[in-house]
């Protein structure tokens, strides 16, 4: 059975347990055109709009 050779210091233990390493859910914002949730600074996957203008024709993309 593996046994630690030395005691883990409080600083090392707390560094490992800190929230710095834990993943977060990606931030989402509502599209101004259709109201669907999307990632910031990206084209809306539902309507194809970005920054108030249509960038992608969603109807063509599905076909």
N, CA, C and O atoms as a GROMACS GRO file, in nm:
protein
  252
    1UNK      N    1   0.084  -0.117   0.000
    1UNK     CA    2   0.000   0.000   0.000
    1UNK      C    3   0.089   0.125   0.000
    1UNK      O    4   0.187   0.131   0.074
    2UNK      N    5   0.054   0.223  -0.084
    2UNK     CA    6   0.134   0.345  -0.095
    2UNK      C    7   0.110   0.434   0.025
    2UNK      O    8  -0.004   0.461   0.062
    3UNK      N    9   0.218   0.479   0.085
    3UNK     CA   10   0.210   0.569   0.200
    3UNK      C   11   0.293   0.692   0.168
    3UNK      O   12   0.407   0.678   0.122
    4UNK      N   13   0.240   0.815   0.190
    4UNK     CA   14   0.318   0.936   0.162
    4UNK      C   15   0.443   0.941   0.247
    4UNK      O   16   0.441   0.911   0.367
    5UNK      N   17   0.553   0.980   0.184
    5UNK     CA   18   0.680   0.985   0.256
    5UNK      C   19   0.685   1.106   0.349
    5UNK      O   20   0.741   1.098   0.458
    6UNK      N   21   0.626   1.218   0.305
    6UNK     CA   22   0.626   1.339   0.386
    6UNK      C   23   0.484   1.394   0.396
    6UNK      O   24   0.399   1.366   0.311
    7UNK      N   25   0.460   1.470   0.499
    7UNK     CA   26   0.329   1.531   0.520
    7UNK      C   27   0.309   1.645   0.419
    7UNK      O   28   0.402   1.721   0.391
    8UNK      N   29   0.190   1.655   0.366
    8UNK     CA   30   0.160   1.761   0.269
    8UNK      C   31   0.136   1.890   0.347
    8UNK      O   32   0.057   1.894   0.442
    9UNK      N   33   0.205   1.997   0.305
    9UNK     CA   34   0.190   2.125   0.376
    9UNK      C   35   0.052   2.184   0.353
    9UNK      O   36  -0.016   2.148   0.257
   10UNK      N   37   0.011   2.274   0.441
   10UNK     CA   38  -0.121   2.338   0.430
   10UNK      C   39  -0.131   2.419   0.302
   10UNK      O   40  -0.236   2.423   0.239
   11UNK      N   41  -0.023   2.484   0.263
   11UNK     CA   42  -0.025   2.566   0.141
   11UNK      C   43  -0.046   2.478   0.018
   11UNK      O   44  -0.126   2.511  -0.069
   12UNK      N   45   0.025   2.366   0.010
   12UNK     CA   46   0.012   2.276  -0.104
   12UNK      C   47  -0.128   2.212  -0.106
   12UNK      O   48  -0.189   2.199  -0.212
   13UNK      N   49  -0.176   2.173   0.010
   13UNK     CA   50  -0.309   2.112   0.019
   13UNK      C   51  -0.417   2.212  -0.023
   13UNK      O   52  -0.507   2.177  -0.099
   14UNK      N   53  -0.408   2.335   0.026
   14UNK     CA   54  -0.509   2.436  -0.005
   14UNK      C   55  -0.501   2.481  -0.150
   14UNK      O   56  -0.603   2.516  -0.211
   15UNK      N   57  -0.380   2.482  -0.206
   15UNK     CA   58  -0.365   2.516  -0.348
   15UNK      C   59  -0.438   2.414  -0.436
   15UNK      O   60  -0.501   2.450  -0.535
   16UNK      N   61  -0.427   2.289  -0.399
   16UNK     CA   62  -0.492   2.183  -0.474
   16UNK      C   63  -0.644   2.192  -0.462
   16UNK      O   64  -0.715   2.162  -0.557
   17UNK      N   65  -0.693   2.232  -0.346
   17UNK     CA   66  -0.837   2.239  -0.322
   17UNK      C   67  -0.902   2.368  -0.371
   17UNK      O   68  -1.024   2.379  -0.372
   18UNK      N   69  -0.821   2.465  -0.411
   18UNK     CA   70  -0.876   2.596  -0.448
   18UNK      C   71  -0.960   2.586  -0.575
   18UNK      O   72  -0.951   2.489  -0.650
   19UNK      N   73  -1.040   2.688  -0.598
   19UNK     CA   74  -1.130   2.690  -0.713
   19UNK      C   75  -1.063   2.738  -0.841
   19UNK      O   76  -1.131   2.751  -0.943
   20UNK      N   77  -0.935   2.764  -0.839
   20UNK     CA   78  -0.865   2.812  -0.957
   20UNK      C   79  -0.868   2.708  -1.068
   20UNK      O   80  -0.874   2.743  -1.186
   21UNK      N   81  -0.863   2.582  -1.031
   21UNK     CA   82  -0.850   2.475  -1.130
   21UNK      C   83  -0.983   2.422  -1.178
   21UNK      O   84  -0.987   2.346  -1.275
   22UNK      N   85  -1.092   2.460  -1.113
   22UNK     CA   86  -1.221   2.403  -1.148
   22UNK      C   87  -1.280   2.473  -1.270
   22UNK      O   88  -1.264   2.594  -1.286
   23UNK      N   89  -1.348   2.398  -1.355
   23UNK     CA   90  -1.406   2.453  -1.477
   23UNK      C   91  -1.533   2.531  -1.447
   23UNK      O   92  -1.605   2.501  -1.353
   24UNK      N   93  -1.558   2.632  -1.529
   24UNK     CA   94  -1.679   2.711  -1.518
   24UNK      C   95  -1.767   2.686  -1.640
   24UNK      O   96  -1.719   2.645  -1.745
   25UNK      N   97  -1.894   2.711  -1.624
   25UNK     CA   98  -1.984   2.703  -1.739
   25UNK      C   99  -1.957   2.823  -1.829
   25UNK      O  100  -1.929   2.932  -1.778
   26UNK      N  101  -1.966   2.807  -1.961
   26UNK     CA  102  -1.940   2.921  -2.049
   26UNK      C  103  -2.047   3.029  -2.032
   26UNK      O  104  -2.163   2.999  -2.006
   27UNK      N  105  -2.006   3.155  -2.045
   27UNK     CA  106  -2.100   3.264  -2.031
   27UNK      C  107  -2.190   3.270  -2.154
   27UNK      O  108  -2.145   3.248  -2.266
   28UNK      N  109  -2.316   3.301  -2.130
   28UNK     CA  110  -2.413   3.309  -2.238
   28UNK      C  111  -2.484   3.443  -2.231
   28UNK      O  112  -2.502   3.500  -2.123
   29UNK      N  113  -2.523   3.494  -2.346
   29UNK     CA  114  -2.602   3.616  -2.351
   29UNK      C  115  -2.715   3.597  -2.452
   29UNK      O  116  -2.708   3.510  -2.538
   30UNK      N  117  -2.818   3.679  -2.438
   30UNK     CA  118  -2.934   3.667  -2.528
   30UNK      C  119  -2.905   3.740  -2.658
   30UNK      O  120  -2.845   3.848  -2.659
   31UNK      N  121  -2.948   3.680  -2.768
   31UNK     CA  122  -2.937   3.742  -2.900
   31UNK      C  123  -3.036   3.858  -2.905
   31UNK      O  124  -3.150   3.845  -2.861
   32UNK      N  125  -2.991   3.972  -2.958
   32UNK     CA  126  -3.078   4.089  -2.965
   32UNK      C  127  -3.187   4.072  -3.070
   32UNK      O  128  -3.292   4.137  -3.062
   33UNK      N  129  -3.165   3.986  -3.167
   33UNK     CA  130  -3.262   3.966  -3.276
   33UNK      C  131  -3.371   3.866  -3.237
   33UNK      O  132  -3.490   3.898  -3.244
   34UNK      N  133  -3.330   3.744  -3.196
   34UNK     CA  134  -3.429   3.638  -3.172
   34UNK      C  135  -3.445   3.602  -3.025
   34UNK      O  136  -3.543   3.536  -2.989
   35UNK      N  137  -3.354   3.644  -2.939
   35UNK     CA  138  -3.366   3.616  -2.796
   35UNK      C  139  -3.308   3.483  -2.753
   35UNK      O  140  -3.318   3.448  -2.635
   36UNK      N  141  -3.249   3.407  -2.845
   36UNK     CA  142  -3.189   3.278  -2.809
   36UNK      C  143  -3.055   3.303  -2.738
   36UNK      O  144  -2.992   3.406  -2.760
   37UNK      N  145  -3.014   3.209  -2.655
   37UNK     CA  146  -2.887   3.222  -2.586
   37UNK      C  147  -2.773   3.185  -2.680
   37UNK      O  148  -2.782   3.089  -2.756
   38UNK      N  149  -2.664   3.264  -2.673
   38UNK     CA  150  -2.548   3.240  -2.758
   38UNK      C  151  -2.424   3.284  -2.683
   38UNK      O  152  -2.433   3.354  -2.582
   39UNK      N  153  -2.308   3.242  -2.733
   39UNK     CA  154  -2.181   3.284  -2.673
   39UNK      C  155  -2.153   3.428  -2.714
   39UNK      O  156  -2.189   3.467  -2.824
   40UNK      N  157  -2.089   3.508  -2.627
   40UNK     CA  158  -2.060   3.646  -2.664
   40UNK      C  159  -1.960   3.655  -2.780
   40UNK      O  160  -1.871   3.571  -2.793
   41UNK      N  161  -1.976   3.756  -2.863
   41UNK     CA  162  -1.887   3.784  -2.976
   41UNK      C  163  -1.888   3.673  -3.080
   41UNK      O  164  -1.786   3.646  -3.144
   42UNK      N  165  -2.003   3.606  -3.096
   42UNK     CA  166  -2.015   3.500  -3.195
   42UNK      C  167  -2.148   3.515  -3.267
   42UNK      O  168  -2.241   3.577  -3.216
   43UNK      N  169  -2.158   3.458  -3.386
   43UNK     CA  170  -2.281   3.461  -3.464
   43UNK      C  171  -2.385   3.376  -3.393
   43UNK      O  172  -2.354   3.268  -3.341
   44UNK      N  173  -2.508   3.424  -3.391
   44UNK     CA  174  -2.618   3.349  -3.330
   44UNK      C  175  -2.647   3.226  -3.415
   44UNK      O  176  -2.670   3.238  -3.536
   45UNK      N  177  -2.645   3.106  -3.356
   45UNK     CA  178  -2.671   2.985  -3.435
   45UNK      C  179  -2.816   2.971  -3.477
   45UNK      O  180  -2.846   2.896  -3.570
   46UNK      N  181  -2.908   3.042  -3.410
   46UNK     CA  182  -3.050   3.029  -3.442
   46UNK      C  183  -3.090   3.116  -3.562
   46UNK      O  184  -3.157   3.069  -3.653
   47UNK      N  185  -3.046   3.244  -3.560
   47UNK     CA  186  -3.092   3.335  -3.665
   47UNK      C  187  -2.981   3.379  -3.760
   47UNK      O  188  -3.010   3.430  -3.868
   48UNK      N  189  -2.854   3.361  -3.723
   48UNK     CA  190  -2.743   3.396  -3.812
   48UNK      C  191  -2.702   3.542  -3.806
   48UNK      O  192  -2.627   3.588  -3.891
   49UNK      N  193  -2.751   3.617  -3.706
   49UNK     CA  194  -2.717   3.758  -3.695
   49UNK      C  195  -2.598   3.778  -3.603
   49UNK      O  196  -2.579   3.704  -3.506
   50UNK      N  197  -2.519   3.880  -3.634
   50UNK     CA  198  -2.409   3.923  -3.548
   50UNK      C  199  -2.396   4.074  -3.560
   50UNK      O  200  -2.386   4.126  -3.670
   51UNK      N  201  -2.396   4.142  -3.449
   51UNK     CA  202  -2.378   4.287  -3.442
   51UNK      C  203  -2.484   4.361  -3.525
   51UNK      O  204  -2.453   4.461  -3.590
   52UNK      N  205  -2.608   4.311  -3.522
   52UNK     CA  206  -2.718   4.379  -3.588
   52UNK      C  207  -2.733   4.353  -3.736
   52UNK      O  208  -2.821   4.412  -3.799
   53UNK      N  209  -2.652   4.267  -3.795
   53UNK     CA  210  -2.666   4.237  -3.938
   53UNK      C  211  -2.657   4.088  -3.960
   53UNK      O  212  -2.595   4.016  -3.881
   54UNK      N  213  -2.718   4.041  -4.066
   54UNK     CA  214  -2.720   3.898  -4.095
   54UNK      C  215  -2.588   3.858  -4.160
   54UNK      O  216  -2.548   3.914  -4.262
   55UNK      N  217  -2.522   3.760  -4.100
   55UNK     CA  218  -2.394   3.713  -4.149
   55UNK      C  219  -2.408   3.579  -4.218
   55UNK      O  220  -2.343   3.553  -4.319
   56UNK      N  221  -2.493   3.492  -4.164
   56UNK     CA  222  -2.514   3.358  -4.217
   56UNK      C  223  -2.662   3.342  -4.249
   56UNK      O  224  -2.748   3.381  -4.170
   57UNK      N  225  -2.690   3.285  -4.366
   57UNK     CA  226  -2.827   3.253  -4.400
   57UNK      C  227  -2.858   3.116  -4.340
   57UNK      O  228  -2.811   3.014  -4.391
   58UNK      N  229  -2.935   3.114  -4.232
   58UNK     CA  230  -2.959   2.990  -4.158
   58UNK      C  231  -3.039   2.890  -4.241
   58UNK      O  232  -3.018   2.769  -4.228
   59UNK      N  233  -3.130   2.938  -4.326
   59UNK     CA  234  -3.207   2.847  -4.409
   59UNK      C  235  -3.119   2.769  -4.505
   59UNK      O  236  -3.142   2.650  -4.528
   60UNK      N  237  -3.017   2.834  -4.562
   60UNK     CA  238  -2.925   2.766  -4.655
   60UNK      C  239  -2.837   2.668  -4.579
   60UNK      O  240  -2.802   2.562  -4.630
   61UNK      N  241  -2.800   2.704  -4.455
   61UNK     CA  242  -2.710   2.619  -4.377
   61UNK      C  243  -2.773   2.484  -4.346
   61UNK      O  244  -2.704   2.382  -4.347
   62UNK      N  245  -2.905   2.482  -4.319
   62UNK     CA  246  -2.971   2.356  -4.288
   62UNK      C  247  -2.984   2.266  -4.409
   62UNK      O  248  -2.985   2.144  -4.396
   63UNK      N  249  -2.994   2.324  -4.528
   63UNK     CA  250  -3.015   2.245  -4.650
   63UNK      C  251  -2.890   2.173  -4.694
   63UNK      O  252  -2.892   2.102  -4.795
   0.00000   0.00000   0.00000
